[in-house]
């Protein structure tokens, strides 16, 4: 996020940005079907995060709860976090053996911009679950993990 008027801009430091995201994630997002927070409250660098997506209606994902891990390295938000499903899922942008979201197959990560947030990633993944190529794919048994 940049602030300023005219031609000037101020780049918000990484930790302030992550604190802002943490506050937003703790308050809840939209309809409550997507949430995120820190994995370890003692992590001073705020690198490890957990996300949750409740599967969207009218898809094979309906009613399922998916857990994800997001890792914001020191170059976040300039570069996207790594994103990995902990819950097993069958989607075209997710590696079937590791659960890693393939940035080449997930446009938000492939075309990352500093203004994007972890919330954007989770809501876009939820939206991707309803895409024609994902909405009817046979899913692994519920409650299985990578």
Secondary structure, 3 states (H helix, E strand, C coil): CEECCCCCCEECCHHHHHHHHHHHHHHCECCCCEEEEECCCCCCCCCEEEEEEECCCCCCCCCCEEEEEEECCCCCCCCCCEEEECECCCCCCECCCCCEECCCCCHHHHCCCCCCCHHHHHHHHHHHHCCCCCCCCCCCCCCCEC
